[in-house]
Amino acid sequence: MSLPTAPVSPKATPLPPLPKEDPLTLDQWRTLLAITDACIPSIKPLSTANPLTDLAPPDTEYSTALSTIRALTPGSDADASAAATAYLEDHASSNPAFQQELQRIFALYMPASVRRELTLVLNVLNTRAGSLALTGSFTPIAQQPCHVREAIILQWKTARLGALRGLHRSLTVLARQTWIKITPTLRRVLGVPRVPTGMKPGKGYDYGFIQLPPGDKPEVIETDVVIVGSGCGGAVCAKNLAEAGNRVLVVEKAYHWTPEHFPMSEADGWNHLFMNGAFITSDDTSTSIVAGEAWGGGGTVNWSASLQTQGYVRSEWAAKGLPFFTSKHFQDSLDRVCDRMGVSTQFIEHNRANAMLLEGARKLGYAHKAVPQNTGGAQHRCGHCTFGCGSCEKQGPVISFLPDAARAGASFLEGFHAERIVFKTVAGEKVATGIVGSWTSRDMHGGVAGSPAVRRNLIIKAKRIIVSAGTMQSPLLLLRSGLTNPHIGRNLHVHPVSMLGAVHKEATTPWDGAILTSVVNEYENLDLHGHGAKLEVTNMIPSSWLIWLDWAGGLQYKLAAARMKHMAGFIAIARDRDTGRVYPDPVDGRVRFSYTPSAFDKRHIMQGLLALARIQYVEGAEEIFTTIPGVSTFKRDTSLPDSGQGINDERFQAWLQALERKGFPTPESVFVSAHQMGTCRMSSTQKAGVVDPTGKVWGTEGLYVADASVFPSASGVNPMVTNMAIADWISRGVAAGLRSRAVL
């Protein structure tokens, strides 16, 4: 039952100013915006349209589209009609925020090498010869009418050259993703509330952060333990070490946002709460990574899923010479962190998508269960939690472990970039003694949208250093510090994901209710060695979901997006056997990664997609679609009586077979990752990994890593609880070592 939306209006979270230097020339902007305006065009009836700037279907086709969207739009007939008209007339660049967001992506988030490749394409399209080669016409694409531009982009979609198919995918995704984040017209048509239905604002912890005075010389801070990163691993370490009586300093690159700012808007949330604006793509563009970069790390933006490490994974890790993982100590750590967060399945209320996943699995005899939630014994219905939990019901690090650390005397510093770890040699050993980095204060108004009040270089001296910067950043800090272990940055696991969607006759309001409260385990061990796929529900905020809908033209896409209220989205998430690596960009040092889902892992993802399709079929979906290019949508013939054949229906079986035969074509297929692990792998010997069984970096003293990067392989479950439990173990060991040193 839907509850009335409380009168909650989150505080604004303005973005930092754009760089003064524009990353694109005027000609490049003209071409890029001409392409994006063909992807998301202004649509008007032929009788009134300007063919150069508008997509102009015949009047009858336009009228049908308008009626369809109007029927989907909430509100009175007049309001719905006005909203539908505005939605169809909206085009990508009509809102200045669209170009500003693209400018932010190109200038701040896009690696230099990728930016060079895209600007080269834009330059080529600006020439007559280049235009002929890429579009079949001497006329540059920016000078073509809207329908011709649309046709060119559609030609790229099925081009013989893989590079053109990849170009189609990159540009259409960029256009959709940016437009969805900033447009108000889409939200109005969908009826997506600004805050979760029934949300009651919560009271967060009143943190105090160290402020440094202006000065030219480096500031020096001394402490017992410095922890780099405030996420799931770092927060647990901070609590344990502070409560053990140590001086603890937690440093974080991001800034703290109070619950009054949550959930953030889609336009602001991706920029403020995610690493690189959630714009991190593998070198071959096959895999996109979404990683939290916020006060509280991934625990601020995750979906509350709190699954403990499974037995076969623990046994695998123990067999690698790490018996801790099958010991009582590990189980104690798992239970301890879960108890602190109030992890339970007792108060779950499944939304429509999660209920369908469980019921469909039951009908097919698949193993399934509810996913425990870290909601402190409360019923939590926050479908917006990926942009921060304004109710404070989700017991992430900012609500649980970090306040515990603060109450025990820990100190905190936001806006700190850790550049390198400082070492000295003592009796032939490499001993970590501190961190060198730079601190950037908030602006004069306490936000981050203006010029910072203070910038300072900072030296932090400490007896112990714990790196908890996450799988993508921890190895980069070790490499910047001069460590040369060849395993640093390697062994990257990402739990690659592919998606399946369904359209139902009844409204599903998929953004309503808790995000991820169910899981199907039937296919998790396909190779009998612990590798396979789990089936879960995905986040259904528009900018998370609608970018994956097929683009086959501007009108088709707008009609499809308008039906989101009737959709349900699911993921097949693989425990990947095969790995990639993380490394610094050679030009600007930002995180880069090399990863391609292997044929082995893609087979498991495909089996997961087929199973999800069967589940949606038995749950009555009228349409079932994947995000795989070139795969048709299955449409149920609702005019026929139910034959009783269920998933044995011949048309459905033929569609499943065609889907499996198609596989994942390269280079246009895309996989997504919200779980990254393994780049500072724990090992029993220095030749096999980066840290030893206590979390200490091999070949050093006083330096530890405590985050998901130390996982010996993929966890096979949402990694938060495993991450926290390992951090619990490592930090208790560090505390014991400091006590022993004090006695000596």
C-alpha positions, -999 to +999 in steps of 0.1 A: +000+000+000+014+034-010+018+059+017+014+097+012+046+114+003+058+135+033+064+172+026+101+168+023+123+190+001+160+181+002+184+209+004+202+220-028+236+205-036+251+229-062+279+215-082+315+228-084+320+254-112+330+242-146+366+245-157+373+278-174+388+261-204+362+246-227+372+210-237+355+214-271+358+239-299+327+256-313+327+234-343+330+203-321+301+214-300+280+221-330+285+186-343+281+169-309+248+187-301+235+180-336+240+143-329+225+144-294+195+164-307+189+136-332+191+110-304+167+131-282+148+152-308+121+178-306+091+160-321+063+180-337+036+171-363+047+174-399+022+203-404+039+226-379+075+212-376+107+228-388+124+198-406+159+211-399+154+211-361+124+189-354+116+153-360+084+155-380+062+124-381+029+125-400+002+143-381-017+111-375+014+093-361+022+123-339-014+124-326-013+087-317+020+092-299+007+122-280-024+103-270-003+073-258+019+095-236-010+115-223-027+083-211+004+073-192+009+107-176-007+114-141-029+144-135-059+160-150-065+157-188-053+193-194-022+189-173-013+155-188-018+169-223+005+198-216+031+175-200+030+151-229+034+179-255+063+194-236+079+160-234+077+154-271+090+189-279+119+186-254+152+180-271+186+173-257+202+208-259+170+228-252+181+229-215+214+247-210+221+222-182+225+196-209+256+212-225+270+221-191+267+184-180+284+173-212+311+199-206+316+185-171+319+149-184+345+159-211+365+182-189+365+164-156+356+127-160+366+115-195+402+102-197+424+122-220+429+094-244+391+088-247+385+125-251+410+126-279+393+098-298+359+114-295+370+148-305+389+132-335+356+117-347+339+151-342+366+168-363+363+142-390+325+147-392+331+184-396+349+178-430+334+169-463+356+139-469+352+126-434+315+132-435+313+111-467+333+083-451+312+082-419+278+092-431+276+086-469+271+123-476+294+152-483+272+174-462+284+175-425+260+159-401+255+192-382+240+207-414+216+178-421+179+179-412+169+161-380+155+130-397+186+126-418+208+128-387+186+102-370+190+079-401+228+083-400+229+073-364+207+043-371+230+032-399+259+032-375+239+008-352+241-020-378+273-010-396+297-037-408+325-019-390+326-026-353+341+008-347+309+025-361+287+002-340+307+012-310+304+049-319+266+045-321+265+030-287+288+056-271+271+086-285+235+074-280+242+064-244+260+097-237+230+116-251+204+096-232+223+095-199+229+132-199+193+142-209+176+119-184+196+134-156+186+170-163+152+170-180+121+178-159+097+167-187+104+130-184+099+130-146+066+148-151+054+122-176+064+093-154+052+108-121+084+099-103+083+116-068+113+138-058+117+118-026+106+082-016+069+077-010+062+081+027+097+092+036+102+106+070+134+127+074+160+113+098+185+129+121+221+123+112+252+125+134+267+160+138+302+155+125+330+179+132+358+181+106+393+194+110+398+228+094+432+241+084+443+277+085+457+294+054+495+290+049+522+284+024+541+256+042+527+221+046+506+216+077+517+186+099+492+164+119+503+136+141+481+107+151+484+070+160+464+057+130+454+074+098+427+057+077+424+067+041+388+063+031+355+065+051+337+037+034+326+003+046+362-009+054+376+024+067+346+031+090+347-003+107+385+002+112+379+037+127+354+024+152+375-005+164+407+014+167+392+045+183+373+023+208+406+006+216+420+039+228+440+050+198+441+085+182+424+079+149+422+102+119+399+093+090+407+112+058+383+113+028+386+128-006+348+135-009+327+158+013+300+150+038+264+158+030+239+157+058+207+138+055+188+170+048+204+169+014+193+133+006+182+119-017+200+142-041+186+150-075+198+128-103+217+157-119+236+163-087+238+129-071+259+113-099+285+141-096+286+144-058+284+108-047+302+087-073+337+083-084+344+102-117+307+111-119+300+074-125+318+078-158+344+050-156+346+027-187+370-001-194+397+004-221+377-016-246+344+001-235+328-033-227+323-026-190+311+005-171+319+008-134+298+026-108+317+032-076+308+054-046+329+083-037+312+100-008+315+104+030+307+068+039+318+054+005+298+028-012+278+024+020+261+058+014+249+049-021+243+011-020+210-007-018+210-021+018+217-057+007+236-074+035+244-110+025+271-129+044+299-147+025+288-181+014+304-213+025+319-224-008+336-190-012+350-192+023+363-227+016+379-215-017+397-187+002+408-210+030+422-235+004+444-207-008+463-208+025+439-184+044+423-205+071+408-174+087+379-175+063+366-209+076+374-200+113+350-189+141+369-156+140+355-147+106+320-157+115+322-136+146+333-106+125+304-112+101+279-114+129+294-084+147+291-060+118+256-073+109+244-069+145+257-033+146+236-024+115+205-043+126+207-067+096+174-086+092+148-099+068+121-095+094+107-061+083+109-064+046+080-053+024+088-064-012+080-040-039+063-053-071+096-063-089+110-081-059+077-099-053+076-110-089+112-123-087+104-145-057+070-157-069+083-165-104+112-184-089+088-203-067+066-213-097+096-226-116+112-244-086+142-221-085+161-216-052+153-181-039+152-161-007+148-126+008+179-105+010+188-092+046+187-054+049+209-032+071+180-011+082+183-013+120+151-033+125+129-008+105+108-012+074+127+007+047+110+016+015+136+039-001+139+034-038+160+065-040+188+053-017+214+053-044+215+091-040+216+090-002+192+080+025+174+110+039+155+089+064+187+076+081+171+041+082+198+026+062+226+019+087+255+026+064+289+038+078+277+074+082+249+064+105+266+036+124+303+029+125+316+065+119+295+080+147+307+052+170+343+062+160+335+099+167+321+091+201+353+072+209+374+103+200+382+098+163+389+128+141+378+134+105+391+153+075+371+157+043+384+170+010+418+153+014+436+137-016+462+112-004+491+115-029+516+091-015+526+071+016+559+081+032+584+054+042+617+052+061+641+023+063+646+009+098+669-021+103+665-029+066+627-028+067+604-004+048+584+013+075+554+035+067+555+067+087+528+089+072+509+103+042+515+133+021+485+149+004+466+180-003+435+194+014+408+215-002+383+232+020+347+239+013+338+272-003+330+303+017+294+293+020+301+258+034+294+241+000+315+231-029+300+253-057+324+282-053+361+287-050+375+269-020+385+291+009+417+273+016+441+248-002+469+233+019+495+207+015+494+183+044+517+158+061+501+132+084+525+113+106+511+081+120+522+048+137+499+028+115+484+036+080+453+018+068+444+022+032+406+018+027+402+039-005+384+011-024+393-014-051+397+012-077+418+037-057+437+018-031+461+002-056+467+036-072+478+050-039+502+021-034+517+026-068+521+063-064+540+055-032+566+036-051+556+000-042+564-024-070+546-056-061+534-068-096+500-079-081+491-043-072+461-034-093+458-068-108+432-096-101+403-072-106+369-088-102+338-068-109+307-091-108+297-081-144+260-075-149+236-076-178+200-065-176+166-078-185+134-057-185+097-065-187+066-045-194+034-054-175-002-044-181-006-031-146+015-002-132+046-014-113+058+020-101+093+004-100+110+033-082+087+027-052+097+006-022+130-010-012+154-016-041+169-051-036+151-074-012+152-107-031+177-130-048+175-162-069+204-185-062+195-213-087+223-205-111+251-194-088+272-226-091+270-235-128+306-248-131+304-267-098+333-245-086+313-216-073+309-196-105+276-187-119+250-159-118+227-146-092+194-130-102+184-097-085+162-066-089+180-035-100+176+002-091+149+019-111+156+056-108+151+068-144+188+078-150+199+043-138+174+024-160+163+042-190+198+046-205+197+009-212+165+009-233+171+002-269+174+033-291+159+028-325+149+064-332+139+095-313+101+089-312+105+052-305+127+060-275+105+086-260+075+063-263+094+035-247+108+056-218+073+069-211+062+033-202+087+030-174+058+031-149+048-004-162+083-018-162+104-040-140+142-043-142+164-072-132+201-082-134+220-113-140+252-108-119+281-131-123+307-142-098+334-138-123+363-163-125+384-142-149+400-108-141+412-075-152+435-048-138+434-012-125+461+013-134+467+051-135+461+070-167+495+079-181+485+114-188+465+126-157+469+097-133+431+091-129+418+056-125+418+034-156+410-002-159+413-031-183+386-056-182+366-077-207+341-103-195+354-136-206+335-161-227+333-183-196+317-156-175+294-144-203+279-179-206+269-177-170+254-142-174+234-155-204+220-184-184+209-158-158+192-137-184+173-168-198+162-176-163+150-141-156+130-142-189+113-174-178+105-158-144+089-128-161+070-150-185+053-169-157+046-136-140+026-125-169+049-099-186+034-086-218+069-077-232+104-090-223+135-073-235+173-074-229+199-047-233+218-068-259+220-050-292+202-067-321+179-089-299+142-084-305+116-078-278+094-108-270+058-098-271+031-121-257+000-126-278-026-115-253-054-122-278-050-159-274-063-179-245-038-193-220-026-227-235-013-239-201+021-245-217+038-219-195+074-214-205+071-243-230+052-219-253+068-224-287+071-187-295+087-180-262+111-210-266+121-198-300+128-163-286+150-178-258+169-198-284+175-168-305+187-148-275+211-175-265+224-178-301+230-141-304+251-140-272+269-107-265+281-092-298+313-072-297+320-042-294+284-030-289+275-051-258+279-034-225+282-048-190+279-029-157+296-033-124+287-020-089+310-044-071+348-042-075+372-065-056+407-080-055+432-054-067+452-057-034+446-094-030+452-111+003+475-141+001+495-166+021+528-157+004+543-125-010+545-141-045+507-145-046+492-112-035+496-077-020+487-081+016+493-109+041+466-127+061+466-098+087+460-072+060+496-059+062+512-050+028+538-075+020+574-061+022+564-032+045+557-025+082+530-003+096+510-003+063+477-021+059+448-024+034+413-030+046+386-028+019+372-050-008+404-048-028+419-075-004+393-101-014+412-132-026+387-135-054+351-124-061+328-126-031+298-139-051+275-118-030+270-080-026+304-073-009+295-048+019+293-073+048+323-093+036+343-061+033+332-050+068+340-083+084+375-085+069+381-049+081+368-058+115+394-086+117+423-065+103+416-035+125+414-057+157+447-071+148+462-036+143+448-026+177+464-056+193+497-048+177+496-012+190+488-024+225+517-048+224+540-019+212+528+003+240+536-024+266+571-028+251 
